Each structure stands twice: as structure tokens, then as C-alpha cells.
Amino acid sequence: MARTTSPAAHTEAFKSGVIRTDMLKASQAVPRSTAETPSSSTDQPDAAAPSAAVPTIDYAAIATLSGNAVHAFLETGNTMMKAMAEMNEEVASFANSRWREHVERSEALMKCSDPAAAFGLHVDFAQKATQQYLEEASRLMALATQLSGKCWEQLQSSARDAMAPAAAADKNEATAETPQTTH
């Protein structure tokens, strides 16, 4: 009968980046005739060759871990989409406000008959536009910083939740292995 391992054990294997052989379940030995083609020309299996069990991976545990990762990425994607909508709304609002100011400035220039006053309107317009663009860039950077912070926080939280069973199992194993001394 094949041995299965807990998702916590598989989490530990993934945390270390290596799938350990003790986390694999051994399948029944595959008959040699279907597992490999003999290298000799006689089609007779080599009697001295050992019949090794072919290990298989517990795909249910991997699917559980993968499902948790997919869930975390979907949640993060949802957060990202909401934040991107906020950023788009901010950009659209800024563009609308700048467009209104362009129209107002054009109307003021059409009414202006003095070249010095027209130049003053252009200078004022350029200074105000520069200040508004800098403020908008600052707001967008703040929104982007909040977005990345929220996404990173969600991914860290999901990773902690996924690793919690493995950490608890490690703690239990460490406590069981520590000899109890009494005085």
C-alpha cells in the first residue's frame, strides 16, 4: 500500500526548494517488460539487475499547495485591479481639470488685446500647469506605493498561512526530539 504525506510535509519540501525522497510514495514495482527495453539484443531481462520501485509524487498535496498559491494571486490581482481603477480615475479627473483650464486660458487669450498681458497669461498658465503636474505625479506615486504595499501584504499573508502547518509540524517534531531532563 502506498504511503501518503500531509500537506504540511509537502509545504516544508517546497519551502526548502527540494522535494525530499521521504516525501514521495513508493508505487508497486513496474514490470520490467513495460518499464524499459532491455539493452541486450536477446530481449531477455538481466537476472542480476535489481528491480527498483519507481517513486511517484503525491499530486493531491501539490494541488492543495498550488490551489493556495493561485488563490493568493487571484486575491492580489483583485486588489491590483481595484487600485488601478482608482489610479485611472485620478488620471481622468486630472486630465479633465487640465482640459478645462486650457479652454479657460484660450478664452482669456482671445479677449486679451495687450501682448504683455497675453505673455503674462502664458507664464501664469505654464507655472500653474507645472505645479499641478508635479502634484499629480506625487499623488500617482502615493497610489502606486499603496498598491504595491497592499499586494505585497496579501502575498506575505497567504505565504504565512500556507507555511503555518509546516511550521507547527516542525515545532512539534523539535519538541518531540528534545530529551526531557528532570532534576
N, C-alpha and C positions, 0 to 999 in steps of 0.2 A: 504494500500500500504506500502511496506517495505521501511525503510529509509536506505540510504547508507551513508557511511562516506568517507572522502577524504583519499588518501594515506598518506598525512601529519599527519592526526589524528592517523592513524594506526602506523606510524613511531613513534609518541610520545608514543603510548601504548607499543611498543616494546622497546623503549628507557628506559622506566620505568620498564620493565620486567613484567608488568601486563597488561592483556587485560581488560580494564575497561568495565563495563556493558553498559555505554552510547555509546560505540563504536560498540555494537552489534546491529543488526537489528532484530526487532521482527517479527517472522513469524506469520501466522494466527494460531489460536489455533487448535491443532491437536485433532480430535475427540477422546474422551476418550476410545472408543471401540478399536481403533487401537493404541493408545498411551500406554496403560497399561492394565494389567489384574487386575480386582478388587480383593481385598484381602478377600472379603467375599465369602461364598460358594453359594450365590444366583445369581451370575452373574448380579446383578443389580448395577449400579453405585450409589455411595453415593451422595445423593442430596445436602448435606451440604458441600461437597468438592469443593473448588474453582477451576475453570478451568484456569490454568496459561498458559501464552503464552510461547512457547519454543523458546529461543533465538537462532539465528544462526549467524555464523561468516561471514563477508564479505570476501570471499575467493579471489575475484579479487584483493583487496588491498594487501592481504597477498602474493598472487602470484607476484604482482609487486615488493614488497619488497624483496621477495625471489629471483626473477629474477635479481635484482640489486646485491644482495649478490653473486649469482652464477657468474654473470659477473665479479665482483671484484676478486673472487677466480680464475676464468679462466685467467684473465689478470696476476694475481700474479703467477699462475702456468706457464704461458708462459715465464715470466721474469725469474722464477726459472730455467726452462729448458735451457734457453739461457745461464744463468750464470753457470749452472752445465756443459754445453758443454765447456765453457771456462776453467773451472777447470779441466775437463778431458783432454783437450788439453794441459794444463800446466803440468799435471802429466805425460802424454805420452811423451811430449818433454823432461821433466826431466829424465824419465826412459831411453829414447833413448840416451841422453847425458851421463848418468852414464854407460850405457852398452858400449858405445864407449870407455870410459875411462878404463873400465875393460879390454877390448880387448887390448888397447894400453899398459896398465900396464902388462898384461900377455906376450905380445911380448917383452917388455923391460926386464922382468924377465927371459925369455928364452934365451936372449942374454947375460945376466949377469953371469959372472963366479966367482965373488968375493962374499962370503957370507955377508960381511959387506955392500957392495953396495946393495945387494938384500934386506937386512934388512932396509937400508935407503929408498929404493923404497917403501917398505911396510909401513913404518912410514909416508912417504910423502903422499902416497895414502890414508892412514887412516885419516890423518889430513885434506886433501883436501875434502875427502868424507864427513867427519863430518861437515865441514864448508858449503858444498853445501847442505847437508840435512837440516841444520838449516835455510839456506837462502830460501830453497824451502818451508819449513814449514811456514816461515814468509810470503811468497808470497801467499800460500794457505789460511792462516788465513786472510790476507788482502782481498782476493777474497771472502771468506765466509762472512766477515764483510760487504763488499759492497753488496753482495747478500741479506743478511738479511735486510740491510738498504733499499734497493730498494723495496723489498717485503713489508716491514712494511709501507713504504711511500705510496705505492699503496693502501694498505688496509685502511690506515688512510684517504687518499684522497677519496676513494669510500665511506667510512663511513660518512665523512663530507658532500659529495654530497647527500647521501641518507637522512641525517638528516637536510639538509638546508631547505626544505619545512616546516618541523615541527618547526624549529627554527623561521622561518619567520612567521608562523601562531601564535606561542606563542608570538612573539613580537607584532603582530597586535592585538591579544587579550589583551595583557597587556596595550597597548596604548588605546584601546577602553574602558577598565575598569577604567583607571586612570581618576579621575574627573579633569576637566579643571577649573582652578581658574583664575580669572581676577582681577586686582587691579585697 
